[in-house]
């Protein structure tokens, strides 16, 4: 099977939907001739024209409102906010409008909009352009939150997000854009709320999100050499969360570690850890559920300090070893 990049997979999925449904369009800052800040929309304006690949002003409050309004009137907009950090400027339209309109209208009005949010650290964009704030959005009823870790998942989840009748926050990690996976040419859909077991194991269930999935898989290879077997679960979507897959795995391994890039304090990993502790998997645990998240600091610009601010492979290895000794 062919291999394409994460960025190409996202573009391929959006383009396919735009060819088949004239109500789907994309909007955002510099997404036209420039191709977007990370090149994801390269060539799309040439194929679909400026009416359906719409460059917008640098005003997230304005363009998020336009996207919500378009969705309410029957369109299916995809809005790229360039950096996920900028979601804060669009918060009122996302949190107080998009998330609540279907509920407040008794289902009369739907808001089928996808907010594409390039997030995470590792690319040297410093404190204001490198945050992982997905837990903020996962806290809001009415929003769905997606966080693909590879190109295959990104393509299938993007189709599901575009087809959904609810607002979807689609977090794309900047460091992953250039990574490649085997991806079918034909369209396919990965249901929102369906986790994936990236690696089977017997000693520790490791639930990892986003870019951390790849780091955990790398750590798992090294830990195999010393006889520690990790089962690696990628939720793929935070809301809805596939709790059954996680709980079944913890019942099998009797230990659980949650790894995420966001600041450990108040991160979504705490929700996963709490869910495990409150489930019947608790009776199978041989040790308390552990978390490994980012340091409580703004993301530094210096590359070595940036690495130190978030979990690395060696941190995952040490956390796994510690958990095995409890």
The 8 nearest C-alpha neighbors of each residue, nearest first, counted from 0:
[[1, 181, 2, 183, 182, 184, 180, 3],
 [2, 0, 181, 182, 3, 183, 184, 180],
 [1, 3, 181, 180, 179, 182, 0, 4],
 [4, 2, 179, 180, 7, 182, 181, 1],
 [5, 3, 179, 7, 178, 6, 177, 150],
 [4, 6, 150, 176, 8, 7, 178, 149],
 [7, 5, 176, 39, 9, 4, 8, 10],
 [6, 8, 10, 4, 5, 9, 11, 3],
 [9, 7, 154, 11, 5, 6, 10, 150],
 [8, 10, 6, 154, 12, 7, 11, 153],
 [9, 11, 7, 13, 8, 12, 39, 14],
 [12, 10, 8, 14, 9, 13, 7, 15],
 [11, 13, 15, 9, 154, 10, 14, 158],
 [12, 14, 10, 16, 15, 11, 17, 9],
 [15, 13, 17, 11, 16, 12, 10, 18],
 [14, 16, 12, 18, 17, 13, 11, 19],
 [15, 17, 19, 13, 14, 18, 20, 12],
 [16, 18, 14, 23, 20, 19, 15, 21],
 [19, 17, 15, 16, 20, 14, 21, 47],
 [18, 20, 16, 17, 15, 21, 23, 14],
 [21, 19, 17, 22, 23, 18, 16, 15],
 [20, 22, 23, 17, 19, 18, 24, 16],
 [23, 21, 74, 20, 75, 24, 73, 17],
 [24, 22, 75, 17, 21, 76, 20, 74],
 [23, 25, 51, 76, 77, 52, 22, 17],
 [24, 26, 77, 52, 76, 78, 51, 53],
 [27, 25, 53, 78, 52, 54, 77, 79],
 [28, 26, 79, 55, 54, 78, 30, 80],
 [27, 29, 55, 54, 30, 57, 56, 81],
 [30, 28, 35, 31, 33, 54, 27, 34],
 [29, 31, 35, 34, 28, 27, 54, 40],
 [32, 30, 34, 44, 33, 29, 54, 52],
 [33, 31, 34, 44, 30, 41, 29, 42],
 [34, 32, 31, 29, 35, 30, 41, 38],
 [35, 33, 41, 40, 30, 38, 31, 32],
 [36, 34, 30, 38, 29, 37, 33, 40],
 [35, 37, 38, 81, 29, 34, 30, 33],
 [38, 36, 35, 39, 34, 173, 176, 6],
 [39, 37, 34, 35, 41, 40, 36, 33],
 [38, 40, 6, 37, 41, 10, 35, 34],
 [39, 41, 34, 43, 38, 35, 30, 10],
 [42, 40, 34, 38, 43, 39, 33, 35],
 [43, 41, 45, 44, 40, 46, 34, 32],
 [42, 44, 46, 45, 40, 41, 47, 52],
 [43, 45, 48, 47, 52, 31, 46, 42],
 [46, 44, 43, 42, 48, 47, 32, 49],
 [47, 45, 43, 44, 48, 42, 14, 52],
 [46, 48, 44, 45, 51, 43, 52, 49],
 [47, 49, 44, 50, 45, 51, 46, 52],
 [48, 50, 52, 53, 51, 44, 47, 31],
 [51, 49, 48, 52, 53, 47, 24, 44],
 [50, 52, 24, 49, 53, 48, 47, 25],
 [53, 51, 49, 25, 44, 26, 50, 31],
 [52, 54, 26, 49, 51, 50, 55, 25],
 [53, 55, 27, 28, 29, 31, 30, 26],
 [54, 56, 28, 27, 53, 57, 26, 62],
 [55, 57, 58, 28, 54, 62, 27, 59],
 [58, 56, 28, 59, 55, 62, 27, 61],
 [59, 57, 61, 60, 56, 62, 55, 88],
 [58, 60, 62, 89, 61, 63, 88, 57],
 [61, 59, 89, 58, 63, 88, 62, 64],
 [62, 60, 64, 58, 59, 63, 65, 89],
 [61, 63, 65, 59, 64, 60, 66, 58],
 [64, 62, 66, 65, 60, 61, 59, 89],
 [63, 65, 67, 61, 62, 66, 92, 68],
 [64, 66, 62, 68, 63, 67, 69, 61],
 [65, 67, 63, 69, 64, 68, 76, 62],
 [68, 66, 70, 64, 69, 65, 97, 63],
 [67, 69, 65, 71, 70, 66, 64, 72],
 [68, 70, 66, 72, 74, 71, 67, 65],
 [69, 71, 74, 110, 67, 75, 68, 72],
 [70, 72, 68, 110, 69, 73, 109, 108],
 [73, 71, 69, 70, 74, 68, 108, 110],
 [74, 72, 70, 71, 69, 75, 22, 111],
 [73, 75, 70, 22, 69, 72, 76, 23],
 [76, 74, 23, 70, 22, 111, 112, 24],
 [75, 77, 24, 112, 23, 25, 66, 74],
 [76, 78, 25, 113, 112, 114, 24, 26],
 [77, 79, 114, 26, 27, 25, 115, 113],
 [78, 80, 115, 27, 81, 114, 116, 26],
 [79, 81, 82, 116, 27, 78, 115, 83],
 [82, 80, 79, 117, 36, 116, 28, 83],
 [83, 81, 117, 84, 80, 85, 116, 118],
 [82, 84, 116, 118, 117, 85, 86, 80],
 [85, 83, 82, 86, 128, 130, 87, 127],
 [86, 84, 87, 83, 88, 82, 80, 59],
 [85, 87, 89, 88, 84, 83, 90, 80],
 [88, 86, 90, 85, 89, 84, 91, 83],
 [87, 89, 86, 85, 90, 60, 59, 91],
 [90, 88, 60, 86, 59, 87, 92, 91],
 [89, 91, 87, 93, 92, 94, 88, 86],
 [92, 90, 95, 94, 93, 89, 96, 88],
 [93, 91, 96, 90, 64, 95, 89, 94],
 [92, 94, 97, 90, 91, 96, 95, 98],
 [95, 93, 91, 98, 90, 96, 92, 97],
 [94, 96, 91, 92, 93, 99, 98, 97],
 [97, 95, 92, 99, 98, 93, 100, 94],
 [98, 96, 93, 99, 100, 110, 67, 92],
 [97, 99, 141, 94, 142, 96, 93, 100],
 [98, 100, 102, 96, 97, 101, 103, 141],
 [101, 99, 103, 102, 96, 97, 104, 98],
 [100, 102, 106, 109, 108, 104, 103, 99],
 [101, 103, 105, 99, 100, 104, 106, 141],
 [102, 104, 100, 105, 101, 99, 106, 108],
 [105, 103, 101, 107, 106, 102, 100, 108],
 [104, 106, 102, 103, 107, 101, 108, 100],
 [105, 107, 101, 104, 108, 102, 109, 103],
 [106, 108, 104, 105, 109, 101, 102, 103],
 [109, 107, 101, 106, 104, 71, 100, 110],
 [108, 110, 101, 71, 164, 111, 165, 106],
 [109, 111, 70, 71, 165, 112, 166, 97],
 [112, 110, 164, 165, 166, 70, 75, 163],
 [111, 113, 166, 76, 75, 110, 70, 77],
 [114, 112, 77, 167, 166, 168, 78, 115],
 [115, 113, 78, 168, 169, 77, 79, 167],
 [116, 114, 79, 169, 78, 113, 170, 80],
 [115, 117, 83, 170, 80, 169, 82, 171],
 [118, 116, 171, 82, 83, 172, 173, 170],
 [119, 117, 83, 172, 173, 116, 171, 82],
 [118, 120, 129, 131, 130, 172, 173, 121],
 [121, 119, 129, 122, 130, 118, 123, 298],
 [120, 122, 123, 174, 305, 119, 306, 302],
 [123, 121, 124, 120, 174, 173, 129, 125],
 [122, 124, 125, 300, 121, 302, 120, 301],
 [123, 125, 128, 122, 129, 300, 126, 120],
 [126, 124, 300, 299, 123, 298, 128, 129],
 [125, 127, 298, 297, 128, 129, 299, 130],
 [126, 128, 125, 129, 84, 130, 124, 298],
 [127, 129, 124, 126, 84, 125, 130, 82],
 [130, 128, 120, 119, 126, 125, 124, 127],
 [129, 131, 119, 132, 128, 84, 118, 120],
 [132, 130, 261, 119, 133, 118, 260, 129],
 [133, 131, 134, 135, 130, 261, 136, 84],
 [132, 134, 135, 136, 131, 137, 144, 267],
 [135, 133, 137, 267, 136, 132, 266, 138],
 [136, 134, 133, 138, 137, 132, 139, 266],
 [135, 137, 138, 133, 134, 139, 142, 144],
 [136, 138, 134, 139, 135, 144, 238, 133],
 [137, 139, 136, 135, 134, 140, 142, 133],
 [138, 140, 137, 136, 142, 141, 94, 98],
 [141, 139, 142, 138, 98, 137, 99, 143],
 [140, 142, 98, 99, 139, 143, 165, 166],
 [143, 141, 98, 166, 140, 167, 139, 144],
 [144, 142, 167, 238, 168, 166, 239, 145],
 [143, 145, 168, 238, 237, 167, 236, 137],
 [144, 146, 236, 169, 170, 237, 168, 235],
 [145, 147, 170, 235, 209, 236, 169, 171],
 [148, 146, 153, 235, 152, 209, 149, 145],
 [147, 149, 209, 210, 212, 146, 152, 208],
 [150, 148, 152, 151, 147, 153, 5, 180],
 [149, 151, 5, 153, 180, 152, 8, 4],
 [152, 150, 182, 153, 154, 149, 180, 181],
 [151, 153, 155, 150, 154, 149, 147, 156],
 [154, 152, 150, 147, 156, 151, 155, 157],
 [155, 153, 8, 157, 9, 12, 152, 151],
 [156, 154, 188, 189, 152, 158, 187, 157],
 [155, 157, 159, 189, 153, 158, 154, 152],
 [158, 156, 160, 154, 159, 155, 153, 161],
 [157, 159, 161, 156, 160, 155, 188, 12],
 [158, 160, 156, 162, 157, 161, 188, 163],
 [159, 161, 157, 163, 158, 162, 156, 167],
 [162, 160, 158, 163, 159, 157, 113, 75],
 [163, 161, 159, 160, 158, 164, 111, 75],
 [164, 162, 160, 165, 161, 159, 111, 166],
 [165, 163, 111, 109, 110, 162, 166, 112],
 [164, 166, 111, 110, 163, 167, 109, 112],
 [167, 165, 112, 111, 142, 110, 113, 97],
 [166, 168, 143, 113, 144, 142, 169, 160],
 [167, 169, 144, 114, 143, 145, 113, 170],
 [170, 168, 145, 115, 114, 116, 167, 144],
 [169, 171, 116, 146, 117, 145, 115, 118],
 [172, 170, 117, 116, 118, 173, 169, 146],
 [171, 173, 118, 175, 117, 174, 119, 170],
 [172, 174, 175, 176, 117, 118, 171, 119],
 [173, 175, 172, 176, 121, 122, 177, 120],
 [176, 174, 178, 172, 173, 177, 5, 210],
 [177, 175, 6, 5, 173, 174, 178, 4],
 [176, 178, 4, 175, 5, 179, 6, 174],
 [179, 177, 4, 175, 176, 5, 180, 149],
 [180, 178, 4, 3, 2, 5, 150, 177],
 [181, 179, 2, 150, 3, 182, 151, 4],
 [180, 182, 2, 1, 0, 151, 3, 183],
 [181, 183, 151, 2, 180, 1, 184, 3],
 [184, 182, 185, 181, 0, 1, 186, 151],
 [185, 183, 182, 186, 1, 11, 0, 187],
 [184, 186, 183, 187, 182, 15, 12, 11],
 [185, 187, 184, 188, 12, 183, 15, 155],
 [188, 186, 155, 185, 189, 158, 154, 183],
 [187, 189, 155, 159, 158, 156, 190, 186],
 [188, 190, 155, 156, 159, 191, 187, 152],
 [191, 189, 193, 159, 192, 188, 156, 155],
 [190, 192, 193, 236, 189, 239, 159, 156],
 [191, 193, 239, 240, 241, 236, 190, 194],
 [194, 192, 241, 191, 190, 195, 234, 235],
 [195, 193, 234, 241, 235, 233, 192, 244],
 [194, 196, 233, 232, 197, 234, 193, 235],
 [197, 195, 232, 198, 231, 233, 199, 194],
 [198, 196, 231, 232, 195, 233, 199, 230],
 [199, 197, 231, 230, 196, 200, 232, 229],
 [198, 200, 230, 231, 196, 197, 229, 201],
 [201, 199, 230, 229, 228, 202, 198, 203],
 [200, 202, 252, 228, 203, 229, 230, 251],
 [201, 203, 252, 228, 229, 200, 227, 254],
 [204, 202, 254, 229, 252, 255, 230, 205],
 [203, 205, 255, 230, 249, 229, 254, 231],
 [206, 204, 256, 231, 257, 255, 230, 203],
 [205, 207, 232, 257, 231, 233, 258, 256],
 [208, 206, 258, 212, 233, 211, 259, 257],
 [207, 209, 211, 259, 212, 233, 210, 234],
 [210, 208, 148, 211, 146, 147, 212, 172],
 [209, 211, 212, 148, 213, 208, 172, 175],
 [210, 212, 214, 213, 209, 208, 207, 259],
 [213, 211, 207, 215, 210, 214, 208, 209],
 [212, 214, 216, 211, 215, 210, 217, 148],
 [215, 213, 211, 217, 312, 216, 212, 218],
 [214, 216, 218, 212, 217, 213, 219, 211],
 [217, 215, 219, 213, 218, 214, 212, 220],
 [218, 216, 214, 215, 219, 220, 213, 312],
 [217, 219, 215, 221, 312, 216, 220, 316],
 [220, 218, 216, 222, 217, 221, 229, 215],
 [221, 219, 223, 217, 218, 222, 216, 224],
 [220, 222, 218, 223, 219, 224, 217, 225],
 [221, 223, 219, 224, 227, 225, 220, 218],
 [222, 224, 226, 227, 220, 225, 221, 228],
 [225, 223, 222, 221, 226, 220, 227, 219],
 [226, 224, 223, 222, 227, 221, 228, 220],
 [225, 227, 223, 224, 228, 222, 202, 221],
 [228, 226, 223, 222, 225, 202, 229, 224],
 [227, 229, 200, 202, 201, 223, 226, 203],
 [230, 228, 200, 203, 219, 202, 231, 204],
 [229, 231, 200, 199, 204, 198, 205, 203],
 [232, 230, 205, 198, 197, 196, 229, 206],
 [233, 231, 196, 206, 197, 195, 205, 234],
 [232, 234, 195, 235, 207, 194, 208, 206],
 [235, 233, 194, 236, 232, 195, 237, 241],
 [236, 234, 147, 146, 233, 194, 145, 237],
 [237, 235, 145, 234, 238, 192, 146, 144],
 [236, 238, 240, 144, 239, 145, 234, 235],
 [239, 237, 143, 240, 144, 236, 137, 192],
 [238, 240, 192, 237, 236, 143, 191, 241],
 [241, 239, 238, 237, 192, 242, 236, 234],
 [242, 240, 192, 193, 194, 243, 244, 234],
 [241, 243, 245, 244, 240, 246, 274, 275],
 [244, 242, 246, 245, 241, 247, 248, 240],
 [243, 245, 247, 246, 242, 241, 248, 194],
 [244, 246, 248, 242, 243, 247, 249, 241],
 [247, 245, 249, 243, 248, 244, 280, 242],
 [248, 246, 250, 244, 245, 249, 243, 251],
 [247, 249, 251, 245, 246, 250, 204, 244],
 [250, 248, 246, 252, 251, 253, 247, 204],
 [249, 251, 247, 280, 248, 283, 253, 252],
 [250, 252, 248, 249, 253, 247, 201, 283],
 [251, 253, 202, 201, 249, 203, 254, 250],
 [254, 252, 284, 249, 283, 285, 250, 251],
 [255, 253, 203, 252, 284, 204, 286, 285],
 [254, 256, 204, 288, 203, 205, 249, 289],
 [257, 255, 205, 289, 290, 288, 204, 206],
 [256, 258, 206, 290, 205, 268, 207, 291],
 [259, 257, 207, 291, 292, 290, 206, 256],
 [258, 260, 292, 208, 261, 207, 211, 268],
 [259, 261, 293, 292, 309, 310, 262, 211],
 [262, 260, 131, 293, 259, 266, 292, 263],
 [263, 261, 293, 294, 264, 295, 292, 266],
 [262, 264, 292, 293, 266, 261, 265, 294],
 [265, 263, 262, 266, 295, 292, 269, 293],
 [264, 266, 263, 269, 267, 262, 134, 268],
 [267, 265, 263, 268, 264, 134, 269, 262],
 [268, 266, 134, 270, 269, 271, 265, 133],
 [267, 269, 271, 270, 266, 257, 272, 259],
 [268, 270, 272, 267, 271, 266, 273, 265],
 [271, 269, 273, 267, 268, 272, 274, 266],
 [270, 272, 274, 268, 269, 273, 275, 267],
 [273, 271, 269, 275, 274, 270, 288, 268],
 [274, 272, 276, 270, 275, 271, 269, 277],
 [273, 275, 271, 277, 272, 276, 270, 278],
 [276, 274, 278, 272, 273, 277, 280, 271],
 [277, 275, 273, 281, 274, 278, 272, 280],
 [276, 278, 274, 275, 273, 281, 279, 280],
 [279, 277, 280, 275, 276, 281, 274, 246],
 [278, 280, 281, 282, 277, 283, 275, 276],
 [279, 281, 278, 283, 250, 282, 246, 249],
 [282, 280, 276, 279, 284, 283, 278, 275],
 [281, 283, 280, 284, 279, 250, 278, 285],
 [282, 284, 280, 253, 281, 250, 285, 249],
 [285, 283, 253, 281, 286, 254, 282, 280],
 [284, 286, 253, 254, 283, 287, 325, 282],
 [285, 287, 284, 325, 254, 288, 322, 253],
 [288, 286, 289, 284, 285, 254, 255, 325],
 [287, 289, 255, 256, 272, 286, 254, 290],
 [290, 288, 256, 287, 257, 255, 291, 272],
 [291, 289, 257, 256, 258, 292, 268, 288],
 [292, 290, 258, 257, 259, 263, 289, 310],
 [293, 291, 263, 259, 260, 262, 258, 261],
 [292, 294, 262, 309, 263, 261, 260, 308],
 [293, 295, 308, 262, 296, 309, 263, 292],
 [296, 294, 262, 293, 297, 263, 264, 308],
 [295, 297, 294, 298, 308, 262, 299, 293],
 [296, 298, 126, 299, 295, 130, 125, 127],
 [297, 299, 126, 125, 305, 296, 129, 308],
 [300, 298, 305, 125, 301, 126, 304, 297],
 [301, 299, 125, 123, 302, 305, 124, 298],
 [300, 302, 304, 299, 303, 305, 123, 125],
 [303, 301, 305, 304, 300, 306, 123, 299],
 [302, 304, 306, 305, 301, 307, 300, 299],
 [305, 303, 307, 301, 306, 302, 299, 308],
 [304, 306, 302, 299, 308, 303, 307, 298],
 [307, 305, 303, 304, 308, 309, 302, 121],
 [306, 308, 304, 305, 309, 303, 310, 311],
 [309, 307, 294, 305, 306, 293, 304, 298],
 [308, 310, 293, 307, 260, 306, 294, 311],
 [311, 309, 314, 293, 292, 260, 315, 312],
 [312, 310, 314, 313, 309, 315, 214, 306],
 [313, 311, 315, 218, 314, 214, 316, 215],
 [312, 314, 316, 315, 311, 317, 218, 310],
 [315, 313, 317, 311, 312, 316, 310, 318],
 [314, 316, 318, 312, 313, 317, 319, 218],
 [315, 317, 313, 319, 314, 318, 218, 320],
 [316, 318, 320, 314, 319, 315, 321, 313],
 [319, 317, 315, 321, 320, 316, 314, 322],
 [320, 318, 322, 316, 317, 321, 315, 323],
 [319, 321, 317, 323, 322, 318, 316, 324],
 [322, 320, 318, 324, 319, 323, 317, 325],
 [321, 323, 319, 325, 324, 320, 318, 286],
 [324, 322, 320, 321, 325, 319, 203, 202],
 [325, 323, 321, 322, 320, 319, 286, 318],
 [324, 322, 323, 286, 321, 285, 287, 320]]
